[in-house]
Amino acid sequence: MVSPPATDAIAAIATAPGRGGIGVVRVSGPDLSNIVEGLIGASLIPRQARFAKFKDGNDEVLDEGIALFFPAPHSFTGETVLELQGHGGPQVLQLILERCLELGARLAEAGEFSRRAFLNNKIDLAQAESIADLIDAQSKEAARSAVRSMTGEFSRRVHELVAALIRLRMLVEATLDFPEEAIDFLEKANLPGQLRDIEAKLALVRAQARQGALLREGLNVVLIGQPNVGKSSLLNRLAGFEAAIVTEIAGTTRDAVCEAVQIDGVPLHITDTAGLRETDDVIEKLGIERTWKAVEQADVALLLVDAGHGVGEQEAAILARLPDIALLTVHNKIDLTDEPARLAADGKEVWLSAKNGLGVDVLKQRLLALAGWQTTGEGTFMARRRHLEALSGAAGHLAHASDELERLEILAEELRLAQSELSTITGEFTADDLLGEIFSRFCIGK
């Protein structure tokens, strides 16, 4: 169960902090007549823009601009909403906001407008989360995927799965009182076939959700290796600018340098680290400690080696210390050898030159493969870790259900649990504490 809709009015500046040509103050609540009268001094026609002067308690003009009025339930939140579009100066917007608070509103919490839209059944939970994901999108592909979720594509697919599970549950539970005829009846209804069909559709949704989660969260890549093997040069090549200092002096990189890059719209968070070697330099030792911490947080490690000598004893020592992590050995500096740029048949090694860029595209495509990127992003929808966990949980219960076709009570329970997992995605069964955690990460004014 979730909290009932609120009964008080909330207000917030809905545009980003800083100066701009236009700024918006948004107010939402069950009754805003007092705020409209106190600020504008006149009634507003629903959904019709009106030029107005925004006034304080002494009838002095605070600003002038456009007022828009959306009576409940025909608004984003499902409540009565007032939007005041004035000049985008921080102090001006603050004065208008303070006037709204004087007239009875309270300052909105982070994500409270979206939360009220969810509680008033204007959007479901997956759509609400996609609003924040759209704002935070790091690439065009991520933005498009967030829009698909925001407009309900992800939710529609989940609801289709839930509806199919409900039909299957009805079929199974209708036979529980007639165990002698149950198996024959369910075979005629092709229960195994229906269950396989749901599992196949769920697998497709999971695959698309994993792609969306990758667009949202990206891939953490750490560059490791001995000093002077070209880690900083490779970071600069991937970033497209000189993000790290490159010199012939071993140990130049003392601290981790992080840069976000995009490959085919997929965000990669690449960390250049201090070279791994034995040293008496106190500062360099600290940098090496941070290197290993970066490795622990990474999804993929790129072990750079000099193509002139390959993997030696020191690289072997590094490999022996690596945790269970995806690994790609990068043979750099082929511009100094006669070796061509290439990818090993097993996909675990690549030969390139960070200096002139030869073979870097091969590395990029291999990184996408390691990330699990399989499409160009078309048809994907934005998903979060909790969505993936719910989809995985539902798949697990369906797998158990397939093993219990003759034990109807267990079969029915597994189908119910699968439905419950899917319903948490859109918010049909969501606890208050989870809602608080989700919406607390939103912007103020959203």
Disulfide bonds with the S-S distance in Angstrom:
none
